[in-house]
Each structure stands twice: as C-alpha cells, then as structure tokens.
Amino acid sequence: MTDTTTIWAWLSPTLTVTGAVFLIALERSFPYDQNQRFLRPGLATDFLCYAMMQSWILGLVIARIATGIDNLTGLSHLHLVSGWSIPVQVMFFIVSHDLYIYCFHRLQHRSPLLWRIHETHHATNNIDWLSGSRSHPLEILINQTIEFVPMVLLGAAPEVALIKVTIDILWGMYIHSNVDIHSGSLQLFINGPEMHRWHHSIEITTGVNFATKLAIWDWLFGSAYLPAGKPSGYGLATPFPHGYLAQVAHAFSSRHKYSR
C-alpha cells in the first residue's frame, strides 16, 4: 500500500462523514421542502441496512469478483492506464462510468424487468442526504461491478478507487439533499438537487433527469427537465413494503406490477 493509498484510506471516511454533517446542517438551515423532517420514516433502514450493512457486504463481494476476473485474465499486468496521472485516471473513470450510468438508468425506467431492481430507490416519500443510499442490492452489484472491476483490470492505481467511491458517496448525498440550492448555468454541466429532485417527483411517470454527476448527458440526449416551481411530492403511486428484507424481496414478487 502506497503512502497516497494510506492517506485516502483515512481521508475517504473522514470526507464522507464531514460531507454528511455539512449537508444535514444545510438541510436544516436552507430546506428545499420546509416540512420534511430529519427523523423521517425509513431513516434507520436507509442508514443501517442500505448505507452500512449492504454497502459493506457488496464491497467485499465486488472486490472478490474483481480479483477473480483478474486472476483468470491477468489483464492488470498490462498496466493499460497505470502510466496516466492519478487525476487523469480518476476523470476517465468518472466520465466513462457516468455515461454508462445515464444509459443504464434510463433503460431501467423503460424496462419493466430492470425497473424491478430500481423501484426501491424511488420508493421513499422523502428525498434527503441519505435517501440516495436506498438501492436494491442487485442494482448496486451490477453498477458497481461495472464501475470498479475495470479499474483493477486496466491497472489503475489503488487510490483511484478510493477517490472515486468518495466522490460517488458525496455526490449521491448532494443530489438527493433537501437543500434549496440553485446552481444556475452550472446545472447545464454538473448535476444538482434542483434537477434530481424532479427525477424522484411523483407526478413524473415517464422519467427525466437520469444523469448522476454530469447533467450534460440529459441536455445532450433530450431528457433534461427543470421547470419553475417544485414537485408536489415524491415516491411511487402504488404501495411499497416497509423494511429492508421486504423491500429487497419485492423485486421478485409474482404480484409485482410495473407502475412507473
């Protein structure tokens, strides 16, 4: 482990906790939705089950997958991106994965089958700094395998994954935060809460604003939506189970109906 990797091993959780505290403070001071409570329904499930337990377990699983594929192929020994600087490596994986996420995310809203593992993310009636962590484990397994396995196979520096996951977490908390922020012309390029909250709005049934970090994908591909005013509410038109295990199992239910 290099010195830089060791630094990021400590810096990543520090930045994550600091970012969470900062966004919570902003939510209390400058709320987008005035009546949204901090101790909202599902907060404990989102934090303990999705953000902590599920993330830890899937992180171990994806690390094993990456190691197994690399042992079979030996691709990391080609060091295809190892000669690039760390910032260039990070930017390459951010942009390439963000484009993939946009495409896959948009497909999830069109495909009844893929919607089954994305519906969990839309099932909360409250959008805040933590609600972005609520995602079905199969969705996370697919997306993060495609995100992190190439880093190993292409020979990225170990700290690149740590930097990337830190940006992922901070940006996920930011775009879901209940903060009344207006980024102006920056929203043409960089995604923020004012667009992403419309993605979760209950009145939008066809899907808009699929981008995660780079809003430019939505503007380029015609899925951007940023009207005046605010959404009337968030969540699904149909009831959704409470509790982590019931929510995960719902995707496999024979009574499941495509409702978005």
Residue, then its C-alpha position, 0 to 999 in steps of 0.5 A: m500500500t502506497d503512502t497516497t493509498t494510506i492517506w485516502a484510506w483515512l481521508s475517504p471516511t473522514l470526507t464522507v462523514t464531514g460531507a454528511v454533517f455539512l449537508i444535514a446542517l444545510e438541510r436544516s438551515f436552507p430546506y428545499d421542502q420546509n416540512q420534511r423532517f430529519l427523523r423521517p420514516g425509513l431513516a434507520t433502514d436507509f442508514l443501517c441496512y442500505a448505507m452500512m450493512q449492504s454497502w459493506i457486504l457488496g464491497l467485499v463481494i465486488a472486490r472478490i469478483a474483481t480479483g477473480i476476473d483478474n486472476l483468470t485474465g491477468l489483464s492488470h499486468l498490462h498496466l493499460v492506464s497505470g502510466w496516466s496521472i492519478p487525476v487523469q485516471v480518476m476523470f476517465f473513470i468518472v466520465s466513462h462510468d457516468l455515461y454508462i450510468y445515464c444509459f443504464h438508468r434510463l433503460q431501467h425506467r423503460s424496462p419493466l424487468l430492470w425497473r424491478i431492481h430500481e423501484t426501491h430507490h424511488a420508493t421513499n416519500n422523502i428525498d434527503w442526504l441519505s435517501g440516495s443510499r436506498s438501492h436494491p442490492l442487485e442494482i448496486l452489484i451490477n453498477q458497481t461491478i461495472e464501475f470498479v472491476p475495470m479499474v483493477l483490470l486496466g491497472a489503475a492505481p489503488e487510490v483511484a478507487l478510493i477517490k472515486v467511491t468518495i466522490d460517488i458517496l458525496w455526490g449521491m448525498y448532494i443530489h438527493s439533499n433537501v437543500d434549496i440550492h440553485s446552481g444556475s448555468l452550472q446545472l447545464f454541466i454538473n448535476g444538482p438537487e434542483m434537477h434530481r429532485w424532479h427525477h424522484s417527483i411523483e407526478i413524473t411517470t415517464g422519467v427525466n433527469f437520469a444523469t448522476k454527476l454530469a447533467i450534460w448527458d440529459w441536455l445532450f440526449g433530450s431528457a433534461y427537465l427543470p421547470a419553475g416551481k417544485p414537485s408536489g411530492y415524491g415516491l411511487a403511486t402504488p404501495f411499497p413494503h416497509g423494511y429492508l428484507a421486504q423491500v429487497a424481496h419485492a423485486f421478485s414478487s409474482r404480484h409485482k406490477y410495473s407502475r412507473 
